[in-house]
Amino acid sequence: MRPLTIDIHRLEYALDNRDASEHYLDLESGEIRAVFPGESPPGVNEKYDVQDDRYLHIEPLGLAQSVAMREAFLFTLHDPNAHAVLSHALQGRKPLRTFDFKLEDFPAARQAWQDYQAVQLREYAITWLHDNGLEPSKR
């Protein structure tokens, strides 16, 4: 595996991305670039020194993975009221948005979710790096 200095928090954000942007990892610099609708992916407009394999697309977690992470979190939640409300939120039409909205009613559960999510996203990021033949540098 090739060591590369990567902003792991930015990679976590890219993996959890729910907006219209796409993210790419520059395999030379380790920089993570956001590309918004209407913009060209990085490297496409190069006239000279075109390197097709320089930018690696970061595919965000799918809906099923995001819902599964929240369902797994509910097993760690000790507040039965919050558990019932949040579990029901995940069964609806827009489960992620509804979950986040309902979470605002339970400050302790919201903090527990943020802590849980940070750990899970870090694990997803490390797994994504390894799956792509990369490893974060040990700085």
Secondary structure, 3 states (H helix, E strand, C coil): CEEECCCHHHHHHHHCCCCCCEEEEECCCCCEEEECCCCCCCCCCCCCCCCCCCEEEECCCCHHHHHHHHHHHHCCCCCHHHHHHHHHHCCCCCHHHHHHHHHCCCHHHHHHHHHHHHHHHHHHHHHHHHHCCEEECCC
